[in-house]
Amino acid sequence: MEGLRVWRLSSSIARPLSLRQPLGLGYSSCELVLCSNSGVVTATNTRLPSRDSRSFTFTSTSTSNLEVACAIRLKKVEPLWSKGSQPYAYKWDRSYRLGSSSSDLVPCCSDGGAAATNTKLHSRNRGSSTSTSTSDREAVRAIRLKKVEQLRSKGLEPYAYKWDRSHSARELQEIYKNLNNGEELDSESHHVSIAGRIVARRAFGKLAFLTLRDHSSSIQLYCEKERLLNNQFEQLKTLVDIGDILGASGSIKRTEKGELSVKVDSFAILTKSLLPLPDKYHGLTDIDKRYRQRYVDMIANPEVADLFRKRAKIVTEIRKTVESQGFVEVETPVLQGAAGGAEARPFMTYHNSLGRNLYLRIATELHLKRMLVGGFEKVYEIGRIFRNEGISTRHNPEFTTIEMYEAYSDYESMMDMAEEIVTRCALAVHGELTIDYQGVEIHLERPWRRETMHNLVKEATGIDFTEFENDLKVAKDVVMKALGVGLDSKDKFSIEACPSLGHLLNEVFEIFVEPKLLQPTFVLDYPMEISPLAKPHRRHAGLTERFELFICGRELANAFSELTDPLDQRARLEEQVRQHNKKRAEAVSVTDSMEEKDHKNEDSMYEVILDDDFLTALEYGMPPASGMGLGIDRLVMLLTNSASIRDVIAFPVLKIQS
């Protein structure tokens, strides 16, 4: 047979790649895996002659020349058989099992006392348990509680009051960056004190290495038995676990391998951790658990903590930008008698003392405008907004915005402000204006594209909405004929349900244009029907002086020249309330006629209350003004390359855990 090769393997051949366990207790068959110059060859059901044979025949159909390097372990099995030992046992009764890289043996029994027994491993590399299964966690917790008792019995408090720290890890790395390999600085002037969490450890007889991580970076602790007094080295080996927070003092040394280290002469356990950290090789990968236990996520994945530091830097840069232009930060109520300033379902609560319903704010707009009436000319607020609506990669019920208002300006001013805020934040985080977002190169260099909603829809679909005048039925027919093929039922329903030409234009824009706006684009001049708080366009009837900023297919900001006419404002808000109450009545009617509750109708079943006090404020006179709301969470997503809004909110709202 062409290509058939027969090889005779003997005990003189070295280094097997793999020999899988024989299929039975005898030698009648087994599976060998051999290494060749073209990869790996597997031969199954190889026949072995007898127990006392010194060689056997291996048959392979590989056509390549095998570079056999195999010292089969049968050679080691022979002496076991000859001494009457069984190399393939039937069972073994074990009382403990080993978690991943653990210095704490996990009991196999369910006895509570046994679970608390501290059995130490004498191995080359000591480590703390990082198992995350429930049974392992409870067993490790019991062991560590025992260590807490041991510390207190020695007069050591495992939960300290304070620690005097002289440097952070990053400061030490910077100060001693020029220290040579093998060099040590043992003088008093180079004596340092640091503190942080232990994230790795190794022990070798009378020497131990621990990796300490603080808020800034990591540094190695170099621990010698002779240098540590009062039996501290034994405490280090037996009572310190990965996850503990330590304070350490000592001199500075760079090892021969180039690792900057604190050569420890004393340490203290500042906080004894009771639960194990995630396995260092696999980390905390369950995405839902990462969101629920963000504190563990930040320990296991330092880049997550870095993201929230970037978020803080972005918020700081926003404040610096607006305050450099004379804006004053103010605070407005979170609990409001009427939820206005946007069209969104609010969260409702009840005030017992006042005996009235209150709402969590859905926008800060109406109270900030009251500040303009009161005489402030440039105001802003960075705050939380609450909307009782869906959760997605773009939406969280609780999110952060900046809203700002400037007297004696129009929406052109807010376009300039939006460009200024985003570019300054990008430079603060990246140092440049070309960034990557989910594989797309985004160019933030100014000026950004500015185009009307009408023109963008015409460009994307070929439909010119200015030709329809006010004929809504004809417009819907044209849209469905030109664009209906391929639309899902939800989009078709949304188009058919549009109550006005302006709503239809916006619906077509959201479906066919918005996802394609990857580069920064200001979309201008929205229909009046969907912009009840914006000033009418000074040149185009039926439109408003409003823009929205889109980057990467997401709305980032919304702004307009503010409506200051109190009579026009009242008429528009009353019409908005009327339309909502009509939808609400229809939703209630549909739900009442169904045997089971239709949750889809709940979005229209909340009450909308007219904010009469805001309308009263306008009647005292508000100066011409422009205003803008910018989503901080979405800006952070953009500048940190985060795909989901939950990635940039430290503690996002989640479903109840089953």
Secondary structure, 3 states (H helix, E strand, C coil): CCCCEEEEEECCCCCCCEEECCCCCCCCEEEEEEEECCEEEEEEEEECCCCCCCEEEEEECCCCCCCCCCCCCHHHHHHHHHCCCCCCCCCCCCCEEECCCCCCEEECCCCHHHHCCCCCCCCCCCCCCCCCCHHHHHHHHHHHHHHHHHHHHCCCCCECCCCCCCCCHHHHHHHCCCCCCCCEECCHHHCEEEEEEEEEEEEECCEEEEEEECCCCEEEEEEECCCCCCCHHHHHHHHCCCCCEEEEEEEEEECCCCCEEEEEEEEEEEECCCCCCCCCCCCCCCHHHHHHCHHHHHHHCHHHHHHHHHHHHHHHHHHHHHHCCCCEECCCCCEECCCCCCCCCCCEEEECCCCEEEEECCCCHHHHHHHHHCCCCEEEEEEEEECCCCCCCCCCCEEEEEEEEEECCCHHHHHHHHHHHHHHHHHHHHCCCEEEECCEEEECCCCCEEEEHHHHHHHHHCCCHHHHCCCHHHHHHHHHHHHCCCCCHHHHHHHHCCCCHHHHHHHHHHHHCHHHCCCCEEEECCEHHHCCCECECCCCCCEECEEEEEECCEEEEEEEEECCCHHHHHHHHHHHHHHHHHHHHHHHHHHHCCCCCCHHHHHHCCCCCCCHHHHHHHHCCCCCEEEEEEEHHHHHHHHHCCCCHHHCCCCCCCCCCC
